[in-house]
Amino acid sequence: MKEQVQEVINKLRPFLLRDGGDVELVDVDEDGIVQIRLMGACGNCPSSMITLKAGIERALTTEVPGVKGIEQVF
């Protein structure tokens, strides 16, 4: 599952890079929770929760079977 999650993140990365940010996959646990770290401009952006939930989490739960949600690691 971790490889599938990384593939989806790689598809989303250009959108984050365009705005001066980036995302790093930290881990995927056995319960289907993906841990990610937002970096660059995304790390302290007021819209980071929208990016997390409406963008990254939606893509992951739609495209990778078994993903239940995401959590941000600081």
C-alpha angles and dihedrals in degrees: 000000000000091000091052091049090051091051092054092046089051089055091052096043097084090060091053093044090053088062094045097262140102141192131226126200108229102175147323113223128210091259092061097257113142117210115207137173121217112213140187115011090350092061095072103017116131088226095053093108090055089049090050099046106028097035117025100025094046092050093047097047090046098045105032118057111223098029108127100176147315137254129196120238117205 
